[in-house]
Amino acid sequence: MFTSSETLIIGTLLLVALGILGWGFYRARPFGRLGILAWLQSVVLMTPWLLFFGLFAAGIYINIVGVLFLVVVSAGLYIFLGRQLRSAGQEAILRQRATERLAADSLQAENTPQPVVAELQIEVLPIPEEDLNAIKSIFGIDTFFATETIPYQQGAIFKGNLRGEPEEVHNRLSASLKVRLGDKYRLFLVENTDGKPVVIVLPSSNDPQPSMLPQKVFAGILAVATIGTSFETAGLLLNFDLFANPERFTEALPIGAGILTILVAHEIGHWLLARRHQVRLSWPFFLPAVQIGSFGTITRFESLLPNRKVLFDISLAGPAFGGIVSLLMLVVGLLLSHPGSLFQLPNQFFQSSILVGSLARVVLGSALQSPLVSIHPLVVIGWLGLVITAINLMPAGQLDGGRIVQAIYGRKTAGRATLATLILLGIVALANTLALYWAFVILFLQRDLERPSLNEITEPDDARAALGLLALFLMITTLLPLTPGLAGRLGIGS
């Protein structure tokens, strides 16, 4: 039987999962069949993991074949629903275009006058009068009906009414602005404090600037330091200090190279998606750490992001690449583990992570009841990679997790998540100094949210939202330990 605290934890996790699915259904209902299909994709994507960990928490574990079966079935249903969603989306687009054509014909027949942007004293605006008139001319009754112009920094805010889908309107306004004034200005479509869409136009001179030579040199120094700490971590895992015994470098080479492979995979993920979306990234600033080789990297955007979808894609790509490589190393290492493997770890180590412990129980079975468990070095490398990935997925500031939360839920929710993460780290720091370190890193380096996208209104689709929730869920299961009682009932430990 479960203790009252374990029952409370399991019940809370179940309620949270059901709450997330229920909230997704609530958001999807207003969009009709399209919304329901997108919501079903989210359900299909999350169900195998929820089922696996739910059964695991109840003391029922399935073998690796069962896990693969769940994943394959989930992928098949996801693809099928995706085809249905695309088909329904094409029909909706055709109906929308027909409706817009009828509305346009009706307006033309009634000789509806073009909107006039409310005039303001031009001399108080930093934008030259000629440029301001050109900017005003891009607005129309079928895009954004501007009613008021307000000076803002080196540009202007245009209040009014949005007359179409935010993404389409932003694309049309941006294209018109570029035709009239080239790359001199940038157009942002955002929400003001009362939740109404506004257009902000700022000079392109405010764009993020490329890294200077001193910053690149500093990034290079941190990269070299991280190479050193990765091999030092490998040496410590092998019970020797590499810095004091450099002649044993070849012994530390496989594990150190494995850690660096995961770090490089993480950065390649960011770089590939940034290149796909034509977004410039700064050089990665690695955070060397003797404990696990590195705590990840700090990477800045050096160009404006077109929308929140791009913010999500680039932010998730790094943890996805690094996490998949880490997970593959972990699983392969568990499959290769046998009596006499290089590492012998106390079985209590597998209680420190729900994800690692559950996977180890599925693959190694009763071997986890032995006082010492023999494991392949890939298990240690994969485990460290998952921890590095999970740390960077914490929902705070400009960490990957914070950017994902900002992309899905917006800036207000991301700010609250950052504050909650800092408070939680402060509490955990009473028992773990590593949490205190990360609280300071976030507070002094990463607490600020990412700057707004050019189109800040359009939200990522439900499939991206589901992937984001899955990433945060796996982060929690990686960092959250098993209770000793539950671990004992599951056969992890004596």
PyMOL commands that set and color helices and strands:
alter all, ss='L'
color gray80, all
select helices_A, chain A and resi 4-57+64-109+122-124+129-136+166-181+204-206+213-237+246-276+308-336+347-351+354-369+377-392+400-409+411-428+433-446+462-479+484-489
alter helices_A, ss='H'
color red, helices_A
select strands_A, chain A and resi 144-152+155-162+185-191+197-203+285-289+293-298+343-346+372-375
alter strands_A, ss='S'
color yellow, strands_A
deselect
rebuild
show_as cartoon
